[in-house]
Amino acid sequence: MASRAYDVLTIGDMCVDLIVALGDALPQFGQVEQWVPDYLLEMGGSTCIFACQAAKLGLETAILGRVGDDAFGQVILQRLQSSGVDVRYVKTQPALKTGLGLALVRDDSDRAILTYAGSLNAVYPEDITDEWLGQGGHLHYGSYYLQTNLLPAAPDIMRRAKALGLTTSLDTNWDPDDCWRGNLPQVLSSTDIFLPNEQEALAITRASGVEQALTLLLNEVQVVAIKRGERGALVGQGSVRHAVPVDPVLAPKDTIGAGDNFDAGFLAGWLAGLPLEQCAALGNRCGRATTQTRGGVIGQPLATHCPELGENRVPR
């Protein structure tokens, strides 16, 4: 492939996360006021978190999206830039409110999320031009069901990316409507790496177990990595299967962004030409690291922490 400006392109689901640790409190109506032990305001959005981790692992990364001309929009831009992500394709629009995810965290493993879309799904098909796609070597498509304005055009976006010589990856994240349609089979046919978690893989395939889900998905996609949380990952390509464990976390802070960081680690390994099992191990490490801090960005590993990536990546 001819030299491209970026190793990775992604489409931004721009929002911030307001993470509220509830402790023993449960929200009550009737103007009941309660103390909570902590909160954190941090950049959210699956592809935004992914982009930060990809850049920290040494991949030249650019993101396309929109933010509002507000304080939350500035939080997003500053976090992306400080992580090394190119934000020249992020537009600031005064008439738009930046998206917000309100995460109410009851314990270390569970949370309730309330989402205001705003800038999160403010990208439209006409924004995804061949000129922009042609600058990248790989396209990562995330928040598939939340990027509602792109859903009808998703198969065409992925087909055009492939025709322009990019490799592609997809992380649907959860479908809020629990329908799992939206042209997904057509999109998978143009996807090189599919990165669902276990619940998503089972919902998409209607399989009775994760092994069967992997087999079904490998009929559609070259490489599949199913994220299984504290059980690591199950990955496959062709007839090859690997169950890759992850080191336990004794006191996780929260799991926000863990799957997105896994995606970036796995992709960094894949673009470096590492064996599939090592790609998953690197993904596990990136996902695990951020469970030890609040939010999806603060604990992300750097390239210097990942010597297996080396200095010379192998173009796919």
Buried (B, 14 or more C-beta within 10 A) or exposed (E): EEEBEBBBBBBBBBBBBBBBBBBEBEEEEEEEEEEBEEEBBBBBBBBBBBBBBBBBBBBBBBBBBBBBEBEBBBBBBEBBBEBBBBBEBBBBBEEBBBBBBBBBBBEBEEBEBEBEBBBBBBBEBEBBEEEBBBBBBBBBBBBBBBBBEBBEBBBBBBBBBBEBEBBBBBBBBBBEEEEBEBBBEBBBEBBBBBBBBBBBBBBBBEBEEBBBBBBBBBEBBEBBBBBBBBBBBBBBBEEEBBBBEBEEBEEBBBBBBBBBBBBBBBBBBBBBBBEBBBBBBBBBBBBBBBBBBBBBBBBBBEBEEBEEBEEEBEEB
